[in-house]
Amino acid sequence: MNDMTFIGLGYIGAGLGAGLTLIGAGLGIGKLAYAALEGTARQPEAGGALRTTMIIAAALIEGLAFLALVICMLAVMNFAQPKPEAPAAAAQSQAQH
């Protein structure tokens, strides 16, 4: 396989990682909001405490999703940079030709 195939596979992997991260964060926040609204419907006087807890948990989920997206972007930027050949590998490839 040539170097372009590995770069392309890296881009695909970073894209899939970012997509799965956003899907997981969306599902997590949706489930969190569902549980908080159901708890408020069952016990309206606890709505303030539930809302505060929900906002803190949602912020943590969003922070984790943002961190994962940053890691995916760093991986993409790393794949985009050309890699210098190691001196031993360069000498070995010249000796073969």
Summary of the structure (lengths in Angstrom):
residues: 97
radius of gyration: 23.0
end to end distance: 18.4
largest distance: 79.3
contacts: 222
relative contact order: 0.13
helix: 90%
strand: 0%
